Each structure stands twice: as structure tokens, then as C-alpha cells.
Amino acid sequence: MKRILFIAVLIWGGFTHAQPFNNEWIDYNKTCYKFLVGSNGLFRIQQSVLASQGLANTPAEHFQLWRNGQQVPLYTSVASGTLGASDFIEFWGAMNDGRPDKPLYRNPDHQLNETWSLETDTAAYFLTVNPAGNNLRILSTPNNLVAGATPETFFYHTQGIYY
């Protein structure tokens, strides 16, 4: 009987798995600098803030930004090289939403909406230095409307009210 129970436990153990902790994106060999964002908008990190953290001589192309395990594209005022005293990093930041809360529900359909988080409205962004490359960037492009742009005939806007 003990052998049968032992074999059954071994088979059952082969089908089980641990829950994800949502920190699989973290590279523990790199230092992360945390920035908190509590509203939607454009955020700027000045070179003086980076210098105070010891990142004054870091090339601009090595910066990488993360939120909720996803890389976020960012804009640097210089494409490559170290940032000068008046240079900066900019990114579009969004307040915390309810998407990371979905695993908290036994049945994910019971979540009222994904727009608001149950915990906080403040999202955490993590700035790291990745010299290997493949860092997402927002590129500046010229705004040339002379080349025959036609106005749209209508406009749709959807607004949500979430309680």
C-alpha cells in the first residue's frame, strides 16, 4: 500500500507547478533604479538625477527601462555617448492599472475591470544599464505636414467611467 501511495504522489508531483512570481524579467547581475509614477504623462529624468546615482558616465544607448516585466521604449536627448549637463531621458509613463491583479483572482473573470488596481495607483519603473544592446528607443522624426496631409472627416472618442 505504501508503494502505491508513493508512486501516486510521485506522479501527482510531476503534474504540479509553482506559481509565477512575475519577477522573471529581473537580471540580478544589473542594478535597477526605481522611479515611481502616479499619473499618465511624459516623464523626464534629468542628467543630474542620473549623476547623483553614479550614472554620469553611462552612454545613452545603454539605458533600458522596465515596467511590469516589459521593456518600455524611452527617448534620450542624445543618441549615443554620455549625457551632458542639460541632457535627459524621457518616457511615457502610465499609472498602475489592474492587469497585474488578475492572478489574485481564483476566477480571472471576477475582476471588475483592468483599469484600476486594487493596491495602488502608483506604478514602478526600473531603469537599468544594458551594454549588450536591443534597448527600445523612441526616435525623433520630423513633423512634415506640407507633403499633402488631408484632414480626417470624422473623429471617434471613447470615454470610460469606472467606479
C-alpha positions in Angstrom: 0.0 0.0 0.0 2.8 2.4 0.9 4.5 1.7 -2.5 1.2 2.5 -4.4 0.8 5.7 -2.4 4.4 6.7 -3.0 4.1 6.1 -6.8 0.8 8.1 -6.8 2.4 11.0 -5.0 5.3 11.0 -7.4 3.0 11.0 -10.5 0.9 13.8 -8.9 4.1 15.8 -8.2 5.1 15.6 -11.8 1.9 17.5 -12.8 2.1 20.3 -10.3 4.0 23.5 -10.8 4.7 26.6 -8.8 3.0 29.9 -9.4 4.9 32.7 -11.3 6.2 35.5 -9.1 6.3 38.0 -12.0 9.9 38.8 -11.3 11.3 36.5 -14.0 12.5 39.6 -16.0 14.9 40.7 -13.3 18.6 40.3 -14.1 20.2 40.1 -10.7 23.7 41.0 -12.2 22.4 44.5 -13.0 21.5 47.3 -10.7 17.9 48.6 -11.1 17.0 52.2 -10.2 13.3 52.6 -9.2 11.1 55.5 -10.4 7.5 55.8 -9.2 4.8 57.1 -11.5 1.4 58.0 -10.1 -0.3 59.5 -13.2 -0.3 59.2 -17.0 2.1 61.5 -18.8 5.5 62.3 -20.1 8.3 62.0 -17.5 11.8 63.3 -17.7 14.8 62.1 -15.8 17.5 64.8 -15.8 21.2 64.1 -16.1 21.7 65.5 -12.6 19.5 62.8 -11.1 21.4 60.1 -13.1 24.7 61.6 -11.9 23.6 61.5 -8.3 23.1 57.7 -8.7 26.6 57.2 -10.3 25.4 57.0 -13.9 27.0 60.2 -15.1 29.4 58.4 -17.5 27.0 55.8 -18.8 26.4 56.0 -22.6 22.9 57.0 -23.5 22.4 53.9 -25.7 22.9 51.6 -22.8 19.9 52.7 -20.8 16.9 50.4 -20.5 13.5 50.9 -18.8 11.2 48.2 -17.5 7.6 48.1 -16.1 5.7 45.0 -15.1 8.3 42.8 -16.8 8.0 44.5 -20.1 10.6 46.8 -21.6 9.4 50.4 -22.1 10.8 52.5 -25.0 12.5 55.7 -23.9 13.9 58.8 -25.6 17.4 60.1 -24.8 18.3 63.7 -25.8 21.5 62.4 -27.3 21.5 59.3 -29.5 24.9 58.0 -28.2 27.6 58.9 -25.8 27.4 60.3 -22.3 24.7 62.7 -21.3 25.7 66.3 -20.8 24.6 68.6 -18.0 21.4 69.7 -20.0 20.6 66.2 -21.4 17.8 63.9 -20.2 15.9 60.7 -20.6 12.1 60.9 -21.3 9.5 58.2 -21.4 5.7 57.9 -21.4 4.6 56.7 -18.0 1.2 55.3 -17.1 -0.3 54.9 -13.7 -0.8 51.5 -12.3 -3.7 49.5 -13.7 -5.4 46.3 -12.7 -3.7 43.9 -15.2 -1.1 42.6 -12.7 -4.0 42.0 -10.2 -5.6 39.3 -12.5 -3.7 36.4 -10.9 -5.1 37.4 -7.5 -8.5 36.1 -8.5 -9.4 32.4 -8.4 -11.5 33.0 -11.4 -10.0 35.9 -13.5 -13.4 36.7 -14.9 -14.4 38.0 -11.4 -12.1 41.0 -11.8 -14.4 44.1 -12.2 -12.1 45.9 -14.6 -8.4 46.2 -15.5 -8.4 50.0 -15.4 -7.9 50.4 -11.7 -5.6 48.5 -9.4 -6.8 47.3 -6.0 -3.5 48.1 -4.4 -2.3 51.5 -5.6 -2.3 53.9 -8.5 1.5 54.3 -8.4 3.5 52.2 -10.9 7.1 51.4 -10.6 9.5 51.8 -13.5 13.0 50.4 -13.3 16.0 51.9 -15.1 18.9 49.6 -15.8 22.1 49.7 -17.8 22.3 47.1 -20.6 25.5 47.4 -22.7 24.5 44.4 -24.8 22.1 46.4 -26.9 18.5 45.7 -28.0 17.2 48.6 -25.9 13.9 50.1 -27.1 14.1 53.7 -28.2 11.7 56.4 -29.3 13.2 58.1 -32.3 12.6 61.7 -33.2 11.1 62.2 -36.6 10.3 65.4 -38.5 6.8 66.6 -38.4 6.3 67.4 -42.1 2.6 68.2 -42.9 3.4 70.1 -46.1 3.5 66.8 -48.1 -0.2 66.7 -48.8 -1.8 65.8 -45.5 -5.6 65.6 -45.7 -7.9 66.3 -42.7 -9.9 63.5 -41.3 -13.7 63.7 -41.9 -14.7 62.4 -38.5 -13.3 61.6 -35.1 -14.2 58.8 -32.6 -13.5 59.1 -28.9 -14.4 56.5 -26.3 -14.6 57.6 -22.6 -15.0 55.2 -19.7 -16.3 55.8 -16.3 -15.0 53.3 -13.8 -16.2 53.3 -10.2 
